[in-house]
Amino acid sequence: MTIGIIGAGSVGGTLGTGWAGKGHSVLFGVRDPSASSVKELLGRAGASAKAGSATDAAACDVVVLATPWDATQSAIQSAGDLKGKVLLDCTNPLLPDLSGMAIGTTTSGGEKVSEWAPGTRVVKVFNTTGFGNMANPIYGTDRNTMLYCGDDSSAKQTAAELAGDLGFDPVDAGPLTQARLLEPLALLWITLALKQGLGLNIAFKLMHR
Ligand SMILES: NC(=O)c1ccc[n+]([C@@H]2O[C@H](COP(=O)([O-])OP(=O)(O)OC[C@H]3O[C@@H](n4cnc5c(N)ncnc54)[C@H](OP(=O)(O)O)[C@@H]3O)[C@@H](O)[C@H]2O)c1
């Protein structure tokens, strides 16, 4: 599978490195492919990864959005035609001081992304944990649960497979409107990690019996 990643920072870089290590072809869609940070990332990610533009990323089978919330709409615009694409949205619309959600709780970033990229099959995923867990979601004999939501079942299947490739336990949380719950859950993870002092090596696990 070819995976185009728009935003090659903490989240995009970690996801892309993980997938490249699992044999996927990864293209980081970046504003400056010659930047030293991009060269370092490509060195870490290995031969299955390369860098190009956002439109190059948009030509891949699956497109991943890993941009700061306030840059997300312009990043989508810079990607050009995304119609029909599986679009994995990792963003979180958080207020800069982490006091709440930048767009309230009666819509979600996932739904906004779907409006900004009409005709795409958006899945909200990889937003409810820190990027360190994206590099290693294994906790002893447990795996970090990766909740995802969206309105297209085959796109959700793709998201689940890509989460599983990284070692997550993927769990379908329902339609895209459920992003209204998954995005505040990200804020809870951040609050526990940073404000409550639990640190970055924490992860949510859904239990079954
Ligand atoms: N950090 C986490 O643990 C974590 C976990 C889950 C979800 N998230 C969410 O994931 C998203 C990315 O977070 P991050 O921590 O990876 O951020 P980051 O490290 O700051 O990386 C953001 C990336 O987006 C790029 N970018 C900025 N503006 C852009 C634009 N207009 N067009 C294209 N690319 C642009 C930046 O490129 P330049 O280098 O060119 O500026 C950078 O590569 C955020 O929405 C965040 O809330 C973060």
The ligand as an SDF file (V2000), in Angstrom:
LIG
                    3D

 48 52  0  0  0  0  0  0  0  0999 V2000
    2.0830   15.0130   19.3670 N   0  0  0  0  0  0  0  0  0  0  0  0
    1.2710   13.9940   19.6700 C   0  0  0  0  0  0  0  0  0  0  0  0
    1.6190   13.1150   20.4780 O   0  0  0  0  0  0  0  0  0  0  0  0
   -0.0760   13.8960   19.0160 C   0  0  0  0  0  0  0  0  0  0  0  0
   -0.8310   12.7360   19.2250 C   0  0  0  0  0  0  0  0  0  0  0  0
   -2.0690   12.5900   18.5760 C   0  0  0  0  0  0  0  0  0  0  0  0
   -2.5120   13.5830   17.7030 C   0  0  0  0  0  0  0  0  0  0  0  0
   -1.7660   14.7190   17.5580 N   0  0  0  0  0  0  0  0  0  0  0  0
   -2.2720   15.7220   16.6080 C   0  0  0  0  0  0  0  0  0  0  0  0
   -1.5580   15.4910   15.3880 O   0  0  0  0  0  0  0  0  0  0  0  0
   -1.3230   16.7290   14.7120 C   0  0  0  0  0  0  0  0  0  0  0  0
    0.1680   16.8930   14.4700 C   0  0  0  0  0  0  0  0  0  0  0  0
    0.8210   16.9440   15.7310 O   0  0  0  0  0  0  0  0  0  0  0  0
    2.4100   16.8420   15.8380 P   0  0  0  0  0  0  0  0  0  0  0  0
    2.7140   16.7640   17.2780 O   0  0  0  0  0  0  0  0  0  0  0  0
    2.9250   15.7960   14.9170 O   0  0  0  0  0  0  0  0  0  0  0  0
    2.8380   18.2790   15.2910 O   0  0  0  0  0  0  0  0  0  0  0  0
    4.3020   18.7530   14.8360 P   0  0  0  0  0  0  0  0  0  0  0  0
    5.3280   17.8730   15.4110 O   0  0  0  0  0  0  0  0  0  0  0  0
    4.3380   20.2090   15.1270 O   0  0  0  0  0  0  0  0  0  0  0  0
    4.2970   18.5260   13.2530 O   0  0  0  0  0  0  0  0  0  0  0  0
    3.4000   19.2240   12.4330 C   0  0  0  0  0  0  0  0  0  0  0  0
    3.8140   19.0560   10.9880 C   0  0  0  0  0  0  0  0  0  0  0  0
    2.8460   19.7380   10.1740 O   0  0  0  0  0  0  0  0  0  0  0  0
    3.5460   20.4740    9.1830 C   0  0  0  0  0  0  0  0  0  0  0  0
    2.7480   21.6270    8.7560 N   0  0  0  0  0  0  0  0  0  0  0  0
    2.4680   22.7360    9.4470 C   0  0  0  0  0  0  0  0  0  0  0  0
    1.6950   23.5510    8.7110 N   0  0  0  0  0  0  0  0  0  0  0  0
    1.4940   22.9260    7.5120 C   0  0  0  0  0  0  0  0  0  0  0  0
    0.7950   23.2730    6.3290 C   0  0  0  0  0  0  0  0  0  0  0  0
    0.0930   24.4220    6.2090 N   0  0  0  0  0  0  0  0  0  0  0  0
    0.8140   22.3970    5.2810 N   0  0  0  0  0  0  0  0  0  0  0  0
    1.5090   21.2380    5.3860 C   0  0  0  0  0  0  0  0  0  0  0  0
    2.1960   20.8640    6.5050 N   0  0  0  0  0  0  0  0  0  0  0  0
    2.1860   21.7070    7.5380 C   0  0  0  0  0  0  0  0  0  0  0  0
    4.8510   20.8840    9.8420 C   0  0  0  0  0  0  0  0  0  0  0  0
    5.7820   21.1120    8.8290 O   0  0  0  0  0  0  0  0  0  0  0  0
    6.9730   22.1660    8.9240 P   0  0  0  0  0  0  0  0  0  0  0  0
    8.0890   21.3870    9.5740 O   0  0  0  0  0  0  0  0  0  0  0  0
    7.1950   22.5290    7.5120 O   0  0  0  0  0  0  0  0  0  0  0  0
    6.4840   23.3110    9.7860 O   0  0  0  0  0  0  0  0  0  0  0  0
    5.1710   19.6360   10.6520 C   0  0  0  0  0  0  0  0  0  0  0  0
    5.8490   18.6840    9.8680 O   0  0  0  0  0  0  0  0  0  0  0  0
   -1.9270   17.8280   15.5910 C   0  0  0  0  0  0  0  0  0  0  0  0
   -3.2270   18.1330   15.1020 O   0  0  0  0  0  0  0  0  0  0  0  0
   -1.9930   17.1780   16.9750 C   0  0  0  0  0  0  0  0  0  0  0  0
   -3.0330   17.7040   17.7740 O   0  0  0  0  0  0  0  0  0  0  0  0
   -0.5590   14.8950   18.1720 C   0  0  0  0  0  0  0  0  0  0  0  0
  1  2  1  0
  2  3  2  0
  2  4  1  0
  4  5  1  0
  4 48  2  0
  5  6  2  0
  6  7  1  0
  7  8  2  0
  8  9  1  0
  8 48  1  0
  9 10  1  0
  9 46  1  0
 10 11  1  0
 11 12  1  0
 11 44  1  0
 12 13  1  0
 13 14  1  0
 14 15  2  0
 14 16  1  0
 14 17  1  0
 17 18  1  0
 18 19  2  0
 18 20  1  0
 18 21  1  0
 21 22  1  0
 22 23  1  0
 23 24  1  0
 23 42  1  0
 24 25  1  0
 25 26  1  0
 25 36  1  0
 26 27  1  0
 26 35  1  0
 27 28  2  0
 28 29  1  0
 29 30  1  0
 29 35  2  0
 30 31  1  0
 30 32  2  0
 32 33  1  0
 33 34  2  0
 34 35  1  0
 36 37  1  0
 36 42  1  0
 37 38  1  0
 38 39  2  0
 38 40  1  0
 38 41  1  0
 42 43  1  0
 44 45  1  0
 44 46  1  0
 46 47  1  0
M  CHG  2   8   1  16  -1
M  END
$$$$
